[in-house]
Amino acid sequence: MAMVALQVGQFGNAVGSATLKLLSEAPQRDGALFHSDGKARAVLVDGEAKVVDAILRERGSIYRPENAVVEASGRGNNWALGYHGPRGAGGNALVDRAMEGMRR
């Protein structure tokens, strides 16, 4: 059975990245968390690209860049804005795009 790591926000991405780094260095990679090409089954989600970009720069060898779901600007600690997106975003809210990343 395959699993997908969903890393959300600055803290979730930091913890998830550190965990997957340790697991990727194990002698035998868990097939439930890694594809056969060695890439992690993970979706990185954040309201701003800074943290996710840093993770992809440092540990890009274990992630697929197309599984990074980010916005151009932050959410200013506004949970509702982070969940639903700005007014008029329609079906393009961050949560909708994150769920699409999980389906892939």
Contacts in CASP RR format, 6 or more apart in sequence:
PFRMAT RR
TARGET T0000
AUTHOR 0000-0000-0000
METHOD contacts of the structure
MODEL  1
MAMVALQVGQFGNAVGSATLKLLSEAPQRDGALFHSDGKARAVLVDGEAK
VVDAILRERGSIYRPENAVVEASGRGNNWALGYHGPRGAGGNALVDRAME
GMRR
1 32 0 8 1.000
2 31 0 8 1.000
2 32 0 8 1.000
2 41 0 8 1.000
3 32 0 8 1.000
3 33 0 8 1.000
3 41 0 8 1.000
4 41 0 8 1.000
4 42 0 8 1.000
4 43 0 8 1.000
4 102 0 8 1.000
5 16 0 8 1.000
5 19 0 8 1.000
5 20 0 8 1.000
5 33 0 8 1.000
5 40 0 8 1.000
5 41 0 8 1.000
5 42 0 8 1.000
5 43 0 8 1.000
6 42 0 8 1.000
6 43 0 8 1.000
6 45 0 8 1.000
6 98 0 8 1.000
6 102 0 8 1.000
7 13 0 8 1.000
7 15 0 8 1.000
7 16 0 8 1.000
7 17 0 8 1.000
7 42 0 8 1.000
7 43 0 8 1.000
7 44 0 8 1.000
7 45 0 8 1.000
8 45 0 8 1.000
8 46 0 8 1.000
8 98 0 8 1.000
9 45 0 8 1.000
9 46 0 8 1.000
9 47 0 8 1.000
9 51 0 8 1.000
10 46 0 8 1.000
10 51 0 8 1.000
13 44 0 8 1.000
13 45 0 8 1.000
13 46 0 8 1.000
13 51 0 8 1.000
13 52 0 8 1.000
13 55 0 8 1.000
14 51 0 8 1.000
16 42 0 8 1.000
17 55 0 8 1.000
17 58 0 8 1.000
17 59 0 8 1.000
20 33 0 8 1.000
20 40 0 8 1.000
20 42 0 8 1.000
20 59 0 8 1.000
20 62 0 8 1.000
21 59 0 8 1.000
21 62 0 8 1.000
23 29 0 8 1.000
23 30 0 8 1.000
23 33 0 8 1.000
23 34 0 8 1.000
24 34 0 8 1.000
24 38 0 8 1.000
24 40 0 8 1.000
24 62 0 8 1.000
29 38 0 8 1.000
32 41 0 8 1.000
33 40 0 8 1.000
33 41 0 8 1.000
34 40 0 8 1.000
34 41 0 8 1.000
34 62 0 8 1.000
35 41 0 8 1.000
38 62 0 8 1.000
39 62 0 8 1.000
39 63 0 8 1.000
39 64 0 8 1.000
40 62 0 8 1.000
40 63 0 8 1.000
40 64 0 8 1.000
42 63 0 8 1.000
42 67 0 8 1.000
43 67 0 8 1.000
43 68 0 8 1.000
43 69 0 8 1.000
43 98 0 8 1.000
43 101 0 8 1.000
43 102 0 8 1.000
44 52 0 8 1.000
44 55 0 8 1.000
44 56 0 8 1.000
44 63 0 8 1.000
44 67 0 8 1.000
44 68 0 8 1.000
44 69 0 8 1.000
44 70 0 8 1.000
45 69 0 8 1.000
45 70 0 8 1.000
45 94 0 8 1.000
45 98 0 8 1.000
46 52 0 8 1.000
46 69 0 8 1.000
46 70 0 8 1.000
46 71 0 8 1.000
47 70 0 8 1.000
47 71 0 8 1.000
47 73 0 8 1.000
47 74 0 8 1.000
47 75 0 8 1.000
47 82 0 8 1.000
47 94 0 8 1.000
48 70 0 8 1.000
48 71 0 8 1.000
48 72 0 8 1.000
48 73 0 8 1.000
48 74 0 8 1.000
48 75 0 8 1.000
49 70 0 8 1.000
49 71 0 8 1.000
49 72 0 8 1.000
52 68 0 8 1.000
52 70 0 8 1.000
53 70 0 8 1.000
55 63 0 8 1.000
56 63 0 8 1.000
56 65 0 8 1.000
56 68 0 8 1.000
66 104 0 8 1.000
67 101 0 8 1.000
67 104 0 8 1.000
69 94 0 8 1.000
69 97 0 8 1.000
69 98 0 8 1.000
69 101 0 8 1.000
71 94 0 8 1.000
75 81 0 8 1.000
75 82 0 8 1.000
82 94 0 8 1.000
82 95 0 8 1.000
83 93 0 8 1.000
83 94 0 8 1.000
83 95 0 8 1.000
84 93 0 8 1.000
84 95 0 8 1.000
85 93 0 8 1.000
85 94 0 8 1.000
85 95 0 8 1.000
END
